[in-house]
Amino acid sequence: MFGNRFYHQTTRRYVALFGTLFNDIQIERKDNSGQVVQKMKVPVHYAPMEKILARIEQDPGLNNPTAMTLPRMSFEITNMSFSPERKLTSLTKNTKVVQSDTASNTKLSQFVPAPYDLEFQLNVMTKHTEDGLKIIEQIMPFFKPDFTASVKLIDEMDMYFDVPIIMNSISMSDEYEGDFTTRRVLNWTLNFTVKGYYFGPVSSKFLIKFVEANTYEDMPFADQPELQTHTLQPGIPVESGSFEQNKTYRILDLGEGSAIQWNNAGWVANRPAPSGEGADLTDKGTGATPKIGDVFTANNDGSSVTGGFATLTYEYWDEDDSWRSIVIIDED
């Protein structure tokens, strides 16, 4: 639709989630002395109740070893409806930065999902009333009236969502009809609502590493404006004395460090202020004064520089990092 082909297997995940909640229910049968004579695990599978009952009724004999045994459980989706009270702003996006050697410059994004309520029906079929009560009693205490599960819904975005599963009602019916040779089926019907989400396509875009803009001060004196370069980039300030050898840094604060001390830390004198009409602002040349914005490769931890700060040059941005933008102003 709209030129996008995607399939996140969302409904399949909800079916697997719902079935997993009830796939380990066991019951015991005891004799009059209280001794356990039989222990069984109740099977559960995705199928309509009518299909199970039809198979039971069509079996010709009670003692047939191939007959479908009771108790057992089945479940199915009965309805799906939009949930407007859980809808978020349509323009909001979820994002994830790709952190790999081959795709470190890309960002994945996806619009927030559409909320839908999925109605599930769970059927517990037993031959004896006591078996049904044993099964129901293992389910009811966990729904008050909801049980919330954390589910990974989108593999590409590595996103987990809390999905509430609400128990709406419980009812019991007796499917016993006919003569005494007809198999009796007690059916407990439990209705649930799964507060789910459905997601659109995932798009990939380049990640903006930094922004640089040239502006001028004192515009009334247009004949001799002072050029300023503003650079905005992600970064975390690193105090001198904490530099890592062979890492590349950009100076943020010179502190009380001299040119010699910064040179010992790894900075090399290479940035004189250009002068004269028609000077090449990109020509670094040679010089002896470090400036804010200079980039250098650390020779040591920079402990000789007092009060200085720098930031690592951009490698990749982790969305879980506690980062902030660094504004660097170069006055040329």
Disulfide bonds with the S-S distance in Angstrom:
none
